[in-house]
Amino acid sequence: MKTYLPKVNLDARKWHVIDADGGVLGRLAVRVADILRGKDKPVYTPHLDAGDFGVVINAAKVRLTGKKETDKTFMSYSGWKGGEKFTSVAAVRAKQPEKLIHHAVKGMIPKNRLGRVL
């Protein structure tokens, strides 16, 4: 008995437009990550890139539950002593709202070669 491996046809990939208006950030990020990995297809294989492409619109209108809007912060580190910068969700939403979704989706894809391709 042989293991079935699907042929990954790069030309057959679809574009999905996801509207973030009023959607909860985590649930939206799961949907986007599943589309990128191909988990919504019957030919899903964990070690192959069989996913589609996705575009998220209205990123500034995404919703956060609980106290995350006021309490959550994003940290960046320059590598120098004391080089930590903390940014609130409100500041990120005002300057780069797409970064909220990008950060959430990036945390849900694998941290290996396959994840870098996705």
C-alpha angles and dihedrals in degrees: 000000000000129000112245114235116186120228108245107222109195092193093059094061116123131216116235123198111207119193112214095189106134094347122135111252099231096046091047091049091053090054092049093045091050091051092049093049095041095240090140091063128083091231094060113150118179096223099044131076101234097144133122133236123264138198121195118206129191092027092163091062096058115126129228121203129225119358095328092110091065105023106039118094134183118223127208124183125204095197094248126107109276090008096133118125122191120200125188124229091247092056092048091047091051096047106029113004092174089063090070092060094038092054093048094048093045089057091056100054124079119278096228141074092297091052092051090054092049 
